[in-house]
Amino acid sequence: MEPAADLVAQLGALNDIVVPLPVAWWPPAPGWYALAALAAVLAAWGAVRRVRRWRCDAYRRSALRDLALIRARLADPARRAPALADLAELVRRSALQGAPRERVAALSGEAWLAFLDAGVGGDAFRAGAGRLLAVAPYRPPAAIAQLDAAELQTLCALVARWLRSHRRLRAAPAHPA
């Protein structure tokens, strides 16, 4: 027998390769169950955090709605004095919602403006239009009616920025005496 014919005979005696069945995708390996459980826990934790944040920020949303109403009243010179007093009250109420009462309630003047500046960074309340919050409620209504409308709009924009950006502060833990 010739070597080439012998090779052909041997090749003819070979069987086809048996391909195994594909691996089923179900049931998954135990690691996938652990990964799914971890994903579910993280999703639940994220949802709880988001709901808590949304509830905690309810005062911000309410204050921003009130600010829009006050901004409209500030455009009318005859209604500026009470609107400016309402604006100062709105900022104070919002600060009391976002920070411990012991820290905010007693603040006035420069300390109050510095607290507000800490919420937005910079010195827009102490040196800019924000200064009106500390001084305008004590001016006579005739002087408030003469205020520049652009300055009042700048003040409203600054207050809106503060409302959106200030961080909520937690109360300090009580120390036993």
Sequence and secondary structure as in RCSB ss.txt:
>XXXX:A:sequence
MEPAADLVAQLGALNDIVVPLPVAWWPPAPGWYALAALAAVLAAWGAVRRVRRWRCDAYRRSALRDLALIRARLA
DPARRAPALADLAELVRRSALQGAPRERVAALSGEAWLAFLDAGVGGDAFRAGAGRLLAVAPYRPPAAIAQLDAA
ELQTLCALVARWLRSHRRLRAAPAHPA
>XXXX:A:secstr
  HHHHHHHHHHT           SSS  HHHHHHHHHHHHHHHHHHHHHHHHHHHTHHHHHHHHHHHHHHHHHT
SGGGHHHHHHHHHHHHHHHHHHHS HHHHTT  HHHHHHHHHHHHSSSTTTTSGGGHHHHGGGS HHHHHTS HH
HHHHHHHHHHHHHHH            
